[in-house]
């Protein structure tokens, strides 16, 4: 099993950093893709973060593992491989590694997760950092005090998300985006999870959109349909959320 440092060493060559062209320490948002892997919408969010004066780190969880899209659609999207409570180790590792960069303000971090990425963040926020939890040998070495905000876009909170109602150990600002026509969850289930997070002491802003799962991804696949107007509004709200955070 990887240590946090070893996981970061695997992930680091595959991250992409977007931000203002300077070396000053800036607030930084870490972006975690859904089960289908990196798609065209995450760079748009990264550019929005840059325009807001933030750095954005696009994290590819699949390239270090040698996984292609065909495999991840059949294995990760079905819950057979790399469930959220295992990928939570990637979230920890990137927080740990990116916080050591001189151009990152480690006291002002935000996490952004789409679908499976949101699930992974939620698992990291709720799990006890005991040895060998969250897919890494030493999760307790990571300092999470700099995590000030979490953006959750149609997070997976279905049957495999066993800990979706487990209280969080941190209480950052949260923006929870729910797709009203999501085939993977109901609005009622999502609002129940949001209420749990809110009851634990976090400030949670909830936005229910009249769209499908992955509505902001510029593609149509199965029950998922791209909605350009809602996608533009999601970018606007993402930008505002970052500006309100730092």
Buried (B, 14 or more C-beta within 10 A) or exposed (E): EBBBBBBBBBBBEBBBBBBBEEEEBBBBBBBBBBBBBBBEBBBBBBBBBBEBEBBBBBBBBBBBBEBEEEBBBEBBBEBEBBBBBBBBBBBBBBBBBBBEBEBBBBEBBBBBBBBBBBBBBBBBBBBEBEEEBBBBBBBBEBEBEBBBBBBBBBBBBBEBBEBBBBBBEBBBBBBBBBBEBBEBBEBEBBBEBBEBBBEBEBEBBBEBBEBBBBBBBEEEEEEBBBBEEBBEBBBEBBBEBBEEBB
